[in-house]
Amino acid sequence: MLDKITVSLPRDIPVAEGERLHLKANRKPASGARVINDELVTVKSVGADGRIELADGRVLEKSFREFLAG
């Protein structure tokens, strides 16, 4: 069961277009393409609903919280 636990310190991190994010979890978002722990990505846009669209077309749902400013 330890592979199902996420331990993190919640913080508010402002995210804007063009910023880089350092992903900290492996996951396959509902939008399709997989994201990988330790990956650096670039933000294309942030939706009003909290979704983050990445420059490569992938989308992080509002519930995806495992990232740091990169």
N, C-alpha and C positions, 0 to 999 in steps of 0.2 A: 504494500500500500504506500510505501514511501515515495514511489514514483508519481503519485497523484497529489502530492503536497507542494504548495508554493509558499515560500516564506519570503516576505518582502516588507519594506517599510513604505507605507503609502505617502506620497508627496504630490503636490500640485506642480506640474511642469508645463509651462506655456509652450504650445506647439504652433508653428507658423509655416507657411509655404517656404520651401527652400531649405528648411532645417534638416539636419541629419539626426537620425535616431539609432541607438544601439539596442537591438532587440535582445531580450534575455530569456526567451522561451521558444520551444519548438511547438508549432501548432499549425493546423490546417484550417484557416478561417472559412466561414461560409461562402465567401467570395471566390474560393477556389484554390489558387496557388499557395503552396506551403511557405511558412516563414521559419527561419532557422536561428537557434540560439547563437549569439555572438555576431550576427549579421549587422552590417551598417547599411541603412537605407536612407533615401531622401524623400521628404514630404512634398507631394505635389499640391495637395489641398486638404483643408480640414472642413468637413461638412457641419452644417448647423446641428445635426443630430449626434455629433461627436465622432463620427467615422473619420479615419485618416486614410486618404488615398495616397499611395506611394508613386514615385516617378515611373516605376516599371509597370504600373497598372494594378498591382495588388491593392487590396483594401483591408485595413485593420478595423475591426468592429469597435464600438465604444467600450465593450467589455475587455478588450485586449489592453492590459495595463503593465505588462512586463517589458518595459523599455526605459532607457535612460537617454538624456540628451547626449548626442554623439559628437 
